[in-house]
Amino acid sequence: MNSVKKEKEWLVMQYFREKYAGFPKGKLLKSESPDFIIKHGRKKRIGIELTQLDFGHKDGQDNWSKQLTDLLSRKEDKLRIYKKKWLNEYWLLITIENIDLIDTGLNNIYFNSKFDKVFLFDLFSGKISELR
């Protein structure tokens, strides 16, 4: 992974840490598969995988539900690799560049995920939605 991408991921995580009131206190470490690990207390470790949901110009918001479901499916396939690290929890942080486009539809859809927590994080507004 190139240094620009690593720096961007680090900045996104710092921004998320600042905005998410439930972010655990502890040491945030850069990792691979998952991208970050939070050491929280003596024995608690949380893995966070960071990814981005991009809407193509031709698809736009009309297809966001399918794109999100496809992204979740791809990340779930990799969860077994992340679990080799024997962490206590696994979070998926999905960045997006305008959550208002889809926010109203989130309440009407149930997302089944093997991740302990899944977040949509709007990089422009700092708004966070937890998927359930």
TORNUMI-626233 format. One record per residue (C-alpha): x, y, z; residue in one letter; residue number from 1. Coordinates in nm, 3 decimals. Layout:
REM TORNUMI-626233
<node><east>X</east><north>Y</north><up>Z</up><code>A</code><pos>NUM</pos></node>
...
***
This chain:
REM TORNUMI-626233
<node><east>0.000</east><north>0.000</north><up>0.000</up><code>M</code><pos>1</pos></node>
<node><east>0.138</east><north>0.339</north><up>-0.089</up><code>N</code><pos>2</pos></node>
<node><east>0.214</east><north>0.603</north><up>0.173</up><code>S</code><pos>3</pos></node>
<node><east>-0.053</east><north>0.846</north><up>0.045</up><code>V</code><pos>4</pos></node>
<node><east>-0.325</east><north>0.584</north><up>0.093</up><code>K</code><pos>5</pos></node>
<node><east>-0.193</east><north>0.495</north><up>0.440</up><code>K</code><pos>6</pos></node>
<node><east>-0.193</east><north>0.861</north><up>0.541</up><code>E</code><pos>7</pos></node>
<node><east>-0.547</east><north>0.908</north><up>0.410</up><code>K</code><pos>8</pos></node>
<node><east>-0.668</east><north>0.603</north><up>0.606</up><code>E</code><pos>9</pos></node>
<node><east>-0.499</east><north>0.734</north><up>0.921</up><code>W</code><pos>10</pos></node>
<node><east>-0.668</east><north>1.074</north><up>0.880</up><code>L</code><pos>11</pos></node>
<node><east>-1.008</east><north>0.912</north><up>0.823</up><code>V</code><pos>12</pos></node>
<node><east>-0.966</east><north>0.704</north><up>1.140</up><code>M</code><pos>13</pos></node>
<node><east>-0.865</east><north>1.010</north><up>1.342</up><code>Q</code><pos>14</pos></node>
<node><east>-1.170</east><north>1.196</north><up>1.211</up><code>Y</code><pos>15</pos></node>
<node><east>-1.398</east><north>0.900</north><up>1.293</up><code>F</code><pos>16</pos></node>
<node><east>-1.246</east><north>0.876</north><up>1.641</up><code>R</code><pos>17</pos></node>
<node><east>-1.320</east><north>1.245</north><up>1.694</up><code>E</code><pos>18</pos></node>
<node><east>-1.681</east><north>1.223</north><up>1.571</up><code>K</code><pos>19</pos></node>
<node><east>-1.795</east><north>0.888</north><up>1.715</up><code>Y</code><pos>20</pos></node>
<node><east>-1.886</east><north>0.936</north><up>2.081</up><code>A</code><pos>21</pos></node>
<node><east>-1.873</east><north>0.559</north><up>2.142</up><code>G</code><pos>22</pos></node>
<node><east>-1.515</east><north>0.521</north><up>2.018</up><code>F</code><pos>23</pos></node>
<node><east>-1.326</east><north>0.329</north><up>2.288</up><code>P</code><pos>24</pos></node>
<node><east>-1.038</east><north>0.489</north><up>2.467</up><code>K</code><pos>25</pos></node>
<node><east>-0.714</east><north>0.312</north><up>2.395</up><code>G</code><pos>26</pos></node>
<node><east>-0.423</east><north>0.291</north><up>2.159</up><code>K</code><pos>27</pos></node>
<node><east>-0.505</east><north>0.298</north><up>1.786</up><code>L</code><pos>28</pos></node>
<node><east>-0.260</east><north>0.096</north><up>1.578</up><code>L</code><pos>29</pos></node>
<node><east>-0.226</east><north>0.067</north><up>1.201</up><code>K</code><pos>30</pos></node>
<node><east>-0.252</east><north>-0.294</north><up>1.089</up><code>S</code><pos>31</pos></node>
<node><east>-0.335</east><north>-0.504</north><up>0.785</up><code>E</code><pos>32</pos></node>
<node><east>-0.646</east><north>-0.720</north><up>0.761</up><code>S</code><pos>33</pos></node>
<node><east>-0.812</east><north>-0.544</north><up>0.941</up><code>P</code><pos>34</pos></node>
<node><east>-0.673</east><north>-0.195</north><up>0.876</up><code>D</code><pos>35</pos></node>
<node><east>-0.666</east><north>-0.082</north><up>1.241</up><code>F</code><pos>36</pos></node>
<node><east>-0.663</east><north>-0.233</north><up>1.588</up><code>I</code><pos>37</pos></node>
<node><east>-0.772</east><north>-0.054</north><up>1.903</up><code>I</code><pos>38</pos></node>
<node><east>-0.606</east><north>-0.183</north><up>2.218</up><code>K</code><pos>39</pos></node>
<node><east>-0.866</east><north>-0.106</north><up>2.482</up><code>H</code><pos>40</pos></node>
<node><east>-0.773</east><north>-0.212</north><up>2.832</up><code>G</code><pos>41</pos></node>
<node><east>-0.551</east><north>-0.508</north><up>2.907</up><code>R</code><pos>42</pos></node>
<node><east>-0.721</east><north>-0.773</north><up>2.701</up><code>K</code><pos>43</pos></node>
<node><east>-0.976</east><north>-0.603</north><up>2.475</up><code>K</code><pos>44</pos></node>
<node><east>-0.882</east><north>-0.549</north><up>2.112</up><code>R</code><pos>45</pos></node>
<node><east>-1.112</east><north>-0.426</north><up>1.837</up><code>I</code><pos>46</pos></node>
<node><east>-1.030</east><north>-0.463</north><up>1.468</up><code>G</code><pos>47</pos></node>
<node><east>-1.159</east><north>-0.200</north><up>1.227</up><code>I</code><pos>48</pos></node>
<node><east>-1.170</east><north>-0.257</north><up>0.853</up><code>E</code><pos>49</pos></node>
<node><east>-1.197</east><north>0.064</north><up>0.654</up><code>L</code><pos>50</pos></node>
<node><east>-1.354</east><north>0.079</north><up>0.309</up><code>T</code><pos>51</pos></node>
<node><east>-1.526</east><north>0.328</north><up>0.081</up><code>Q</code><pos>52</pos></node>
<node><east>-1.863</east><north>0.318</north><up>-0.094</up><code>L</code><pos>53</pos></node>
<node><east>-1.846</east><north>0.502</north><up>-0.425</up><code>D</code><pos>54</pos></node>
<node><east>-2.153</east><north>0.581</north><up>-0.627</up><code>F</code><pos>55</pos></node>
<node><east>-2.084</east><north>0.576</north><up>-0.998</up><code>G</code><pos>56</pos></node>
<node><east>-2.225</east><north>0.868</north><up>-1.193</up><code>H</code><pos>57</pos></node>
<node><east>-2.452</east><north>0.645</north><up>-1.400</up><code>K</code><pos>58</pos></node>
<node><east>-2.587</east><north>0.451</north><up>-1.100</up><code>D</code><pos>59</pos></node>
<node><east>-2.621</east><north>0.743</north><up>-0.861</up><code>G</code><pos>60</pos></node>
<node><east>-2.831</east><north>0.708</north><up>-0.552</up><code>Q</code><pos>61</pos></node>
<node><east>-3.095</east><north>0.491</north><up>-0.721</up><code>D</code><pos>62</pos></node>
<node><east>-2.876</east><north>0.184</north><up>-0.678</up><code>N</code><pos>63</pos></node>
<node><east>-2.716</east><north>0.259</north><up>-0.339</up><code>W</code><pos>64</pos></node>
<node><east>-2.887</east><north>-0.030</north><up>-0.158</up><code>S</code><pos>65</pos></node>
<node><east>-2.750</east><north>-0.290</north><up>-0.398</up><code>K</code><pos>66</pos></node>
<node><east>-2.405</east><north>-0.132</north><up>-0.397</up><code>Q</code><pos>67</pos></node>
<node><east>-2.400</east><north>-0.131</north><up>-0.018</up><code>L</code><pos>68</pos></node>
<node><east>-2.519</east><north>-0.492</north><up>0.001</up><code>T</code><pos>69</pos></node>
<node><east>-2.252</east><north>-0.599</north><up>-0.251</up><code>D</code><pos>70</pos></node>
<node><east>-1.981</east><north>-0.416</north><up>-0.055</up><code>L</code><pos>71</pos></node>
<node><east>-2.093</east><north>-0.580</north><up>0.271</up><code>L</code><pos>72</pos></node>
<node><east>-2.085</east><north>-0.920</north><up>0.104</up><code>S</code><pos>73</pos></node>
<node><east>-1.730</east><north>-0.869</north><up>-0.026</up><code>R</code><pos>74</pos></node>
<node><east>-1.607</east><north>-0.757</north><up>0.317</up><code>K</code><pos>75</pos></node>
<node><east>-1.786</east><north>-1.045</north><up>0.493</up><code>E</code><pos>76</pos></node>
<node><east>-1.595</east><north>-1.286</north><up>0.269</up><code>D</code><pos>77</pos></node>
<node><east>-1.271</east><north>-1.144</north><up>0.413</up><code>K</code><pos>78</pos></node>
<node><east>-1.389</east><north>-1.155</north><up>0.775</up><code>L</code><pos>79</pos></node>
<node><east>-1.251</east><north>-1.506</north><up>0.825</up><code>R</code><pos>80</pos></node>
<node><east>-0.903</east><north>-1.369</north><up>0.745</up><code>I</code><pos>81</pos></node>
<node><east>-0.948</east><north>-1.089</north><up>1.001</up><code>Y</code><pos>82</pos></node>
<node><east>-1.062</east><north>-1.339</north><up>1.264</up><code>K</code><pos>83</pos></node>
<node><east>-0.724</east><north>-1.512</north><up>1.253</up><code>K</code><pos>84</pos></node>
<node><east>-0.600</east><north>-1.224</north><up>1.470</up><code>K</code><pos>85</pos></node>
<node><east>-0.827</east><north>-1.337</north><up>1.758</up><code>W</code><pos>86</pos></node>
<node><east>-0.969</east><north>-0.995</north><up>1.836</up><code>L</code><pos>87</pos></node>
<node><east>-1.267</east><north>-0.934</north><up>2.065</up><code>N</code><pos>88</pos></node>
<node><east>-1.473</east><north>-0.738</north><up>1.810</up><code>E</code><pos>89</pos></node>
<node><east>-1.467</east><north>-0.662</north><up>1.440</up><code>Y</code><pos>90</pos></node>
<node><east>-1.602</east><north>-0.334</north><up>1.303</up><code>W</code><pos>91</pos></node>
<node><east>-1.653</east><north>-0.227</north><up>0.944</up><code>L</code><pos>92</pos></node>
<node><east>-1.625</east><north>0.145</north><up>0.872</up><code>L</code><pos>93</pos></node>
<node><east>-1.765</east><north>0.245</north><up>0.533</up><code>I</code><pos>94</pos></node>
<node><east>-1.689</east><north>0.598</north><up>0.423</up><code>T</code><pos>95</pos></node>
<node><east>-1.924</east><north>0.780</north><up>0.191</up><code>I</code><pos>96</pos></node>
<node><east>-1.930</east><north>1.132</north><up>0.053</up><code>E</code><pos>97</pos></node>
<node><east>-2.293</east><north>1.225</north><up>0.107</up><code>N</code><pos>98</pos></node>
<node><east>-2.490</east><north>1.015</north><up>0.350</up><code>I</code><pos>99</pos></node>
<node><east>-2.796</east><north>1.238</north><up>0.307</up><code>D</code><pos>100</pos></node>
<node><east>-2.851</east><north>1.075</north><up>-0.032</up><code>L</code><pos>101</pos></node>
<node><east>-2.931</east><north>0.746</north><up>0.133</up><code>I</code><pos>102</pos></node>
<node><east>-2.997</east><north>0.830</north><up>0.498</up><code>D</code><pos>103</pos></node>
<node><east>-3.374</east><north>0.827</north><up>0.476</up><code>T</code><pos>104</pos></node>
<node><east>-3.375</east><north>0.475</north><up>0.332</up><code>G</code><pos>105</pos></node>
<node><east>-3.150</east><north>0.327</north><up>0.599</up><code>L</code><pos>106</pos></node>
<node><east>-3.431</east><north>0.294</north><up>0.852</up><code>N</code><pos>107</pos></node>
<node><east>-3.631</east><north>0.076</north><up>0.614</up><code>N</code><pos>108</pos></node>
<node><east>-3.362</east><north>-0.182</north><up>0.543</up><code>I</code><pos>109</pos></node>
<node><east>-3.217</east><north>-0.451</north><up>0.767</up><code>Y</code><pos>110</pos></node>
<node><east>-2.854</east><north>-0.536</north><up>0.697</up><code>F</code><pos>111</pos></node>
<node><east>-2.742</east><north>-0.874</north><up>0.821</up><code>N</code><pos>112</pos></node>
<node><east>-2.372</east><north>-0.870</north><up>0.898</up><code>S</code><pos>113</pos></node>
<node><east>-2.124</east><north>-1.089</north><up>1.082</up><code>K</code><pos>114</pos></node>
<node><east>-1.930</east><north>-0.776</north><up>1.181</up><code>F</code><pos>115</pos></node>
<node><east>-2.003</east><north>-0.666</north><up>1.537</up><code>D</code><pos>116</pos></node>
<node><east>-2.065</east><north>-0.311</north><up>1.418</up><code>K</code><pos>117</pos></node>
<node><east>-2.102</east><north>-0.155</north><up>1.073</up><code>V</code><pos>118</pos></node>
<node><east>-2.087</east><north>0.221</north><up>1.028</up><code>F</code><pos>119</pos></node>
<node><east>-2.152</east><north>0.459</north><up>0.740</up><code>L</code><pos>120</pos></node>
<node><east>-1.937</east><north>0.768</north><up>0.786</up><code>F</code><pos>121</pos></node>
<node><east>-1.997</east><north>1.081</north><up>0.577</up><code>D</code><pos>122</pos></node>
<node><east>-1.659</east><north>1.243</north><up>0.524</up><code>L</code><pos>123</pos></node>
<node><east>-1.810</east><north>1.582</north><up>0.441</up><code>F</code><pos>124</pos></node>
<node><east>-2.049</east><north>1.631</north><up>0.730</up><code>S</code><pos>125</pos></node>
<node><east>-1.893</east><north>1.396</north><up>0.985</up><code>G</code><pos>126</pos></node>
<node><east>-2.232</east><north>1.226</north><up>1.026</up><code>K</code><pos>127</pos></node>
<node><east>-2.226</east><north>0.861</north><up>1.137</up><code>I</code><pos>128</pos></node>
<node><east>-2.500</east><north>0.603</north><up>1.089</up><code>S</code><pos>129</pos></node>
<node><east>-2.472</east><north>0.259</north><up>1.242</up><code>E</code><pos>130</pos></node>
<node><east>-2.629</east><north>-0.012</north><up>1.030</up><code>L</code><pos>131</pos></node>
<node><east>-2.839</east><north>-0.270</north><up>1.209</up><code>R</code><pos>132</pos></node>
***
